[in-house]
Amino acid sequence: MGGYFFLPAFMMINEAKLHNRHLDDWTDEEREKVKFMYQAGFDRLQAYVDQAQAEDKILFVKEHANFMATPLKQSEYAWSRNIVHETDWKPEFPQLRGSKVQYSTLNDTVLPDSFLHQIQPTFLIRHPALVFPSNLRVTMKNHGETSTEVIKRMVLDISMTMRWSRRLYDFYTTDHPLASRRSRAQPVIIDAYDVTNAPRQLLPRFCALTGLDASKLTFTWQRTPDEIRARLTEATGPAIASYLSTIWASEGIMKEKALDSPEAIDIDAEARKWREEFGEDEARRLEEWVRQAMPDYHYLWERRLKPKPKGKEEEKEAKINVKPSRPLVLEKLLSALRSVRRLLQKL
């Protein structure tokens, strides 16, 4: 398992505050640095694919859809105006020389259609009224007391949306000349509420659709040791560590994080809580982001993989052995994040 191959490029854009400026206004040096980071991300991804093929293993990659979007598409969306003086940026694909590299209309990513059609995508979604406030808390924490008006184009406008997932899903479900109906991978959507509240009814179905081994499923694990958490925080920096703090402290699926079903969430009631927590201006922007994202969320939610209805045997809580493999997985993550940090330091 690997992932976040394009996170370093996205982080570099944020740290350089390039989202505060339209792409047309970037310097040539800034353009070249960002291009280098996206190319490096693709090269790492391709190396991972090659390794999996050589070892005859299933490749599992985790990525945020907005990380994969090209800088041009990000800038167009954040600034709500088309770019007329810039051609879109694509990595070089030496392994595809001699083949036609195509990007269809719904493909906003840095990856060509032919590469995407080698992948069976899974979309993990969650109600925007739960995701966006969490994102805002972490973003404001990492930027001190800076208001959302200042940081909105750095992260928030591009992150507080489900546009990227919706368009990528539509890409996979739209006929394309490079992918026949028989060979193309079918996307799978799962909702975080179902994962949290009915994992034993949902995840075996997910495994069956994706070729994963359901016997390896585990629903409890060891809490990440403090010394490993400290090393991971040092390797990732406080910004990334803040996103991982909850799972590091967990020992299993935390149902308290998803008490209300998506249908039961009242955005008006949530907005009142946001005004108390964030203040009037930030809460207003947050509510706008949430409401704008709801059509895309509903579209994806209606197409999600649903949990299998519980049978009598499944009503009984199964005893799950705690597997002490988590520290080993985190050690691998630590090594990967150190490589990313070294790459960023070279720029």
Secondary structure, 3 states (H helix, E strand, C coil): CEECCCHHHHHHHHHCCHHHCCHHHCCHHHHHHHHHHHHHHHHHHHHHHHHHHHCCCCCCEECCHHHHECHHHHHHHHHCCCCCCCCCCCCCCHHHCCCCCCCCCCCCECCCHHHHCCCCCEEEECCHHHHHHHHHHHHHHHCCCCCHHHHHHHHHHHHCCCHHHHHHHHHHHCCECCECCCCCCCCEEEEHHHHHHCHHHHHHHHHHHHCCCHHHCCCEECCCCHHHHHHHHHHHCHHHHHHHHHHHHCCECCHHHHCCCHHHCCHHHHHHHHHHHHCHHHHHHHHHHHHHHHHHHHHHHCCCCCCCCCCHHHHCCCCCCCECCHHHHHHHHHHHHHHHHHHHHCC
